[in-house]
Amino acid sequence: MRVLVTGAGGLLGVELVEALKAAGMDVMPTTRADLVVSDPESVSQISAQSFGKLDWVVNCAAYTGVDKAESEPQLATDVNGLGPGYLSQVCSMVRAKLIHISTDFVFDGEATTPYLESARPNPLGAYGRSKLMGEQSVETNPLALVVRTSWLFGPRGNCFPKTILRAFDAGKTLRVVADQIGTPTYTPFLARSLVRMIETDPFPGIYHVAGPEIMSWHGFANLVLTACRNVQHSIEPILTEEWPTPAKRPKYSALDSERLDRHLIPAMPDTHKALAHFAMGVG
């Protein structure tokens, strides 16, 4: 099995490359230096078989600046919206299956229970709109899977737990939003789920693949400090309005990942186990 991974140097891509290799697959990791998803000519390397004959392509490449996207909407659209479409087209040409990574930010946060794959998207900002465009651009590919995930964190790359730990270690007063609810997802565990999806080859379509526990950013921050610093720290809970950002964020974006169960793909370990593993990697 030969798998090409775009965005292989990113938070998820690094973990996925390792997990694929551990599963005995032939992995072609690519970064922007090798393949630019927003450039059709660069993407055409796949149809030219410059990377050999591929069985799968996993698109981890993304513009991830949620707030910057408000001032750079075209750049976000190029990478997150148009790029997946270019990949989808060339994958169709060479009969390679595609997994495209998307996000909980395609939803508006008005729900009160975890979002199913069938829920109607309604993004609030430029980033979410660009990611929804990416989903729509691969939907016509009969061999494509869209994997929505959320609140990614991992031992390599920047993420929310590292921000919390840096602030705590620097002696800063911690104030964290308590009215945004989601499902934290640990990238090594997500990578394993993606490998399992490749191995089981489920029906094309949209899948939610996220951590199994629902919590606020404030609750998550407390878990991070307990796991990584062994302290019960008093973090001040604040409202979203007290921490204004250029991009509006969904208040509730928890994802329901039960569809995976129907394809014999087990749920990820809970957040406590994820943070215990994370703590060993970040010190």
N, C-alpha and C positions, 0 to 999 in steps of 0.2 A: 504494500500500500504506500503510494507516494503522496505526500500532503504538502502543499505550499501554504505558508503562513505569511500574510502581510502584517506590517506593524510588529514584527517579531522582537523589536527592542523595547516595546512598551510594557506597561504594568501587567497586562494579561498575556501578551505575546511571548514574553520570556518564559513564563510558566508553562504555556501551552507547548512550546517547542520542547522543553524538557520532558513533559508528560508524554508527548508523542514518541520521543526517542525511547523513553522507558518502556513504552508499549511495543517496541520493536518496529516502528514505522520508519520509512524513509522520509526525512523531513527536509524541506527546502525553506529555510527561514529568510525572509526578505525585509529590508528596511527601506526608507526613502532613497537610500543610495543605490538600491537595486531595482526598485519598482515603485513608481509614483501612481497611486490609484486614481488621482484626479487627472491624469494625463493619458488619453486614449492610446497614444503611440507607445508609451511605456507599458501599458497594460497589454498591448498586442504581443508582447514577448511571450505571453502564455499561449496564444494561438499559434505563434511561431515555434512553440515547443522549445524555447530557449532554456527552460527549466526541466526539460524532459517530459514524458507523458505523465500527466497528473491524474490521480483518482479523486482528490479533494482539494479545494481551496478554502481556507478559513480566513476571513477578512477581519483582522484585529486593528487595522489601520483606521484612525479616526482623528478628527479635530475635537478635542475634549474641553476646550475653554468655554465653559457654560456662560460666564459673564463676558468674556472677550467677544463671543459670537454676536453679541448685541451691537458691537461696533465694527465687526468683520463678518457680516452675514454672508457675503459672497464666498469668502474663503471657506466658511463652514459648509456652505452648500456644495462647493466644488468637491470637498473631501468626503463629507458625510452623505450628500445627496446624489451627486453625479457619479462619483467614484464607484459605489456599489453597482450601479447600472453598467458601467464599462466592464467590471469584473463579471457580472452576470452574463453579458453578451459573449465574452470570450470563453467562459466556462461552458455555455451552451454549444459553442462551436466545437470544442474538444471533448464534449461529453464528460466533463469533470463536475462533480457535485460541489455545491457552494454552501458554506455556513457563513452568514453575515451577522456580526454582533451589533445589536441595537440596545435600547435603553428604556428605563422606566419614564424618562422625560418626554416620551411621546404622549403621556397622559396628563390631564389637567389637575389631578389631585382632588377632585370632587367626590371620589368614592369613599365609602366607609368600610368596605371589605376588600380583601386582596383582588387585584385585577386579574381576570382571566384573559386568555389569548384573544377571545372573541370581543372583548370590551372595545368600545369606539375610541380611537385616539383623538386627542385634542390638545396638542402641545401649546405651552404658554409662551415660549420664547424662540429666538432664532436657532439655538442649538437643537431644541426638540423638533422644530420644523424641519431642520436639515436631516435629522435622523429618521423622521417619518418619511421624508422624500426618499431616503436610501432604502427603507423597507419596501416602499411602493415600486422602486425601480428594479427590485429583484423578484417581485411577486409573479412576473410573467414567466420566469424560468421554472420549468417543471421539476428541476433537480435541486432547487434552492431551499435552504432552511434559514429562517430568521430566528436568532436567539436573543431575546430581550433579557437583560440582566440589570443589576442595580447596585449602587453604593459600593463599588469595588474597592477592596483594600488588599494589600499584599506586602511581603517582605522586601520587594524590590520596586523602586519607583516611588513617587510622591503619592500620599493618600492621607485621608482624614486621621487615622490613628497616629501617624507620624507627626502630623501637625500638633495634635494634642500633647504628645510626649515631649516635643521640642518646647512647647509653651510651658508645660509643667516643670521640666528640667531647668528652664530659665527663670523660674519663680514667678511667672506671670499669673495674674488673676484670670481664672478660666470662666468664661460665660459662653454657653452653648445653647443653640436653638432647641426648644423642647416641643414645638408644635409642628414639626415636620416628621412624618412617619414613613419608614421604609424597611427594606430587607437587606442588611449588610451581607455582602458576598465576598468570600475569601478567594483570591485568584488561583492559588494552587488547587483548591477544591473544585472551582469552576472549570479549570483546565482538565481535571480528571473526568468531569461530567461530559465535556466536549469530546474527549477521546472515546468515552463510552458511546456517545452518539454516533461517532464515525464507525465504531465497531458494530453497532446494532443496526445502523442505516435506517432510521425511522422515516415515516412518511414525510415528504416535504411539507412546508408550512411554517407557522409561527409557534415558537416554544418559549415559555418563560423558564429561565434557569437561574435561580437566585437562592440566597441563603434561606434557611427554614424558619428564621425567627423575625418577628416584627417588633420594631422599637423606634424610639426617637433618636435624633442625633445626640441629645443630652444623655439618654440612657446608654447609648453606645459608648460615649466618651467615658462614662463611669466604669463600664466594663473594661475598657482599654487600660485605664489606670490601675484597676484591680489586678488585671492579668499581667501587666508589664512592669508595674512598680510596686505591687503588693500593698497598695494604700487605698483606704476608703476616703477618697478626696471629696470635699464639698465643692461641687461645680455649680455655679449659679445658672438656673434655668431661665431662659429668656424667650420672648416671642420673636417671630420672624420680623416683625416691624421694628424691633430693637436692633436688628442686624441687617440694615438695608444693603441690597446688592443690585447691580445693573439688571440682572436677569431675574424674572419672577420664577419661583420654584414651586412644584406641586406640594401641597400640604400633606397629601397621603399618596404614596406611590408604591406600596407593598405589592409584590408580584406573587401570584399563585402558581406554583410550579408542579401542580399535581398531574398535568398532562404527561410528564416524564414517566410517572408510575406505570402508565398504560403501555409504555415501551420498555419496561423492566429496567429502567435507569433509576437507581436509588437516590433519595434526597441527600443533600450534602450534610456532613456533620454539623452540630449546632455551633453557635457563635463562641461559646466558651472553649470548645476544642479548637476552633479556628484561631482564637486569640492566644491560646497556649502555644500553638505551633508558630504563630506570628512572633510571639515574645522571644522564642529561641533564636529567631532569625535577626531580630533587630537589637537585642540586648536591652 
